[in-house]
Amino acid sequence: MNSIMLQRFSDALRTIPRPGGAGCHSALLGVANLGVLAGLQDYDIQASIRASIPAGTRTVPDGEIRDAITRSRHDTEPLTGSTTFKTRVPQIPPSRQKFTEAETVDWSAYRDALIARSDGAEDVDLWELSAVKPDWEPGYMDAVALIDALYAPEDLLFAGDDQTPGEVGRTIKPAGEWSHIIKQRGAVISPKFIANPLSGSLATKANGDGVTLRGDGCVSVHRFALVEFDELPEAKQLAFWHSIITSELFPVSALYTSGGKSVHALLRVDLPNVEAWNRDVKRGLYGADGVLTACGADKACCNPARLTRLPGHFRNGNCQRLLYLNPTIGSNA
C-alpha cells in the first residue's frame, strides 16, 4: 500500500465539497483516483467517500460514487499487460526508475492515455479548475495575478528577453514592485521572466565565460519547474494538462499560453538547493530516464533560471494568456 497516496486520500476525504452546486460531483473522481493509487479496494474507497460527503442540497447516490471509482480504476490500470500502475504515478522526484516495479512504463503511451481521457478540453475547462479564475480581459492583469499569487512582495524577479542582461533595479526588481509598475502602466512590456526568485548577487555563467545576475547560480529559491510541449498540438496540450490537474498527478501552479501554439506550465517543486534541483528536476524530470522527457516535453526547460513567457504580454498581437492559477498547490500554505 502506498502510504503517501493513502495520506493524500485521507486529506482529500476531508475536503469533499457539499453536494448541490459546490463541486462535489467533479471532486469525487480526484478522491477516488487517490484511493485507487493508494492501493485500496473499491469497497473501502466507496465506504470512505460515503462517510465523508458532507450534507448538502442533494443526495449523492451510491452509483455516482461507484462510477467515479470505476473510471479511476480504468484510468490507472496499466496500458498494456496486467501489472498495476498504483505506485508508478509521477510525483516529485519523478524518475521512471523510481516508479517501475516489474516492467518499464511506456510513458509516451501513458501521456496519450491522459490526452485521450480529457480529449476536447478547452481553455474554459481549465478556467473552471483554476483556484484563481481570470475573470478579466486578457492583458496586464494576467501578469499581476500570477505575480501576486505565486511570489512574496520581496522576491527578486527578472523580466526581459533572451538578450536582456540582469541588472538589479532595472530588470531585476522585487515582485511587489513589478506588480505595482505593471498596474500603473496598464501593460506588460517584458515578454519573458524567470519563474524562480533570484539572489541579486553575481554568479559565474553556465559556460564559464564571465559572471551574470540572471544565471542558474543566481537562483535563490528553487520553487518552480517549467514544462513546455512545443511539438504537441495545442489541443492535446490542453487535454494533457486538464488530465494532470484533475488526477492530481503533478502540482501545477500555473498554465499560460506563449502567444502562439504552446502552453507553459509551472510545477511547484520547492527544492532546498541546486543539488536537489539537479537530482529531482534536471535528472528526475528531464534526464535520460526522466518522466517528462519520455512524455515529450522540451528538455531545454531543465535549468532553474530558464526564461518563460510572462502572462499578459502581447506577442505578434496575441496575448500570452493566463489559463489556470493555483497558488497553494504543492506548497505548505
CORVEN-V567618 format. One record per residue. N is the residue number from 1. SS is DSSP state (H for helix, E for strand, C for the rest). NEAR is the number of other ideal C-beta (glycine too) atoms within 12 Angstrom. Layout:
# CORVEN-V567618
n,ss,near
N,SS,NEAR
N,SS,NEAR
This chain:
# CORVEN-V567618
n,ss,near
1,C,18
2,C,25
3,H,14
4,H,20
5,H,33
6,H,24
7,H,17
8,H,29
9,H,33
10,H,23
11,H,19
12,H,30
13,H,31
14,C,18
15,C,23
16,C,34
17,C,26
18,C,20
19,C,26
20,C,16
21,C,12
22,C,19
23,C,22
24,H,30
25,H,26
26,H,23
27,H,32
28,H,39
29,H,37
30,H,36
31,H,43
32,H,43
33,H,39
34,H,40
35,H,41
36,H,41
37,H,38
38,C,32
39,C,24
40,C,32
41,C,16
42,H,24
43,H,15
44,H,21
45,H,37
46,H,32
47,H,19
48,H,29
49,H,41
50,H,27
51,H,16
52,H,29
53,C,32
54,C,23
55,C,15
56,C,18
57,C,13
58,C,17
59,C,17
60,C,31
61,C,17
62,H,18
63,H,14
64,H,25
65,H,34
66,H,22
67,H,21
68,H,36
69,H,34
70,H,22
71,H,26
72,H,38
73,H,27
74,H,21
75,H,30
76,H,39
77,C,21
78,C,25
79,C,26
80,C,14
81,C,15
82,C,10
83,C,20
84,C,24
85,C,37
86,C,28
87,C,26
88,C,32
89,C,34
90,C,39
91,C,29
92,C,33
93,C,30
94,C,39
95,E,30
96,C,30
97,C,21
98,C,24
99,C,33
100,C,22
101,C,18
102,C,14
103,C,17
104,C,23
105,C,35
106,C,22
107,H,32
108,H,24
109,H,20
110,H,36
111,H,34
112,H,22
113,H,29
114,H,38
115,H,29
116,H,20
117,H,30
118,C,29
119,C,19
120,C,15
121,C,32
122,C,20
123,H,28
124,H,17
125,H,24
126,H,37
127,H,25
128,H,20
129,H,34
130,C,31
131,C,25
132,C,30
133,C,19
134,C,34
135,C,14
136,C,20
137,C,13
138,C,28
139,C,25
140,H,34
141,H,28
142,H,39
143,H,46
144,H,33
145,H,36
146,H,44
147,H,40
148,H,26
149,H,33
150,H,42
151,C,36
152,C,21
153,C,18
154,C,18
155,C,32
156,E,34
157,E,48
158,E,43
159,E,40
160,E,27
161,C,21
162,C,17
163,C,11
164,C,22
165,C,21
166,C,34
167,C,19
168,E,22
169,C,14
170,C,18
171,C,30
172,E,36
173,E,32
174,E,24
175,H,34
176,H,20
177,H,24
178,H,40
179,H,33
180,H,18
181,H,25
182,H,33
183,H,21
184,H,14
185,H,18
186,C,16
187,C,21
188,C,39
189,C,23
190,C,35
191,C,29
192,E,34
193,E,48
194,E,45
195,C,42
196,C,42
197,C,33
198,E,39
199,C,29
200,C,25
201,C,19
202,C,20
203,E,24
204,E,16
205,C,20
206,C,21
207,C,11
208,C,11
209,C,9
210,C,13
211,E,18
212,E,31
213,C,33
214,C,43
215,C,32
216,H,30
217,H,28
218,H,34
219,E,38
220,C,29
221,C,31
222,E,37
223,E,35
224,E,43
225,E,47
226,E,44
227,E,47
228,E,37
229,C,35
230,C,23
231,C,17
232,C,27
233,C,17
234,H,28
235,H,21
236,H,29
237,H,40
238,H,36
239,H,31
240,H,41
241,H,48
242,H,37
243,H,37
244,H,44
245,H,40
246,H,35
247,H,37
248,C,34
249,C,40
250,C,36
251,C,32
252,E,41
253,E,39
254,E,48
255,E,48
256,E,46
257,E,36
258,C,33
259,C,29
260,C,22
261,C,21
262,C,33
263,E,44
264,E,43
265,E,45
266,E,44
267,E,46
268,E,34
269,E,37
270,E,28
271,E,28
272,C,14
273,C,19
274,H,26
275,H,14
276,H,20
277,H,33
278,H,23
279,H,25
280,H,33
281,H,43
282,H,32
283,H,26
284,C,33
285,C,43
286,C,37
287,C,25
288,C,17
289,C,24
290,E,35
291,H,43
292,H,44
293,H,30
294,H,30
295,H,39
296,C,28
297,C,39
298,C,29
299,H,26
300,H,17
301,H,32
302,H,30
303,C,31
304,C,42
305,C,39
306,C,35
307,E,33
308,E,43
309,E,44
310,C,43
311,C,47
312,C,41
313,C,36
314,E,26
315,E,25
316,C,12
317,C,10
318,E,19
319,E,32
320,C,36
321,C,42
322,E,46
323,E,43
324,E,41
325,E,37
326,C,34
327,C,28
328,C,18
329,C,33
330,C,28
331,C,22
332,C,10
333,C,15
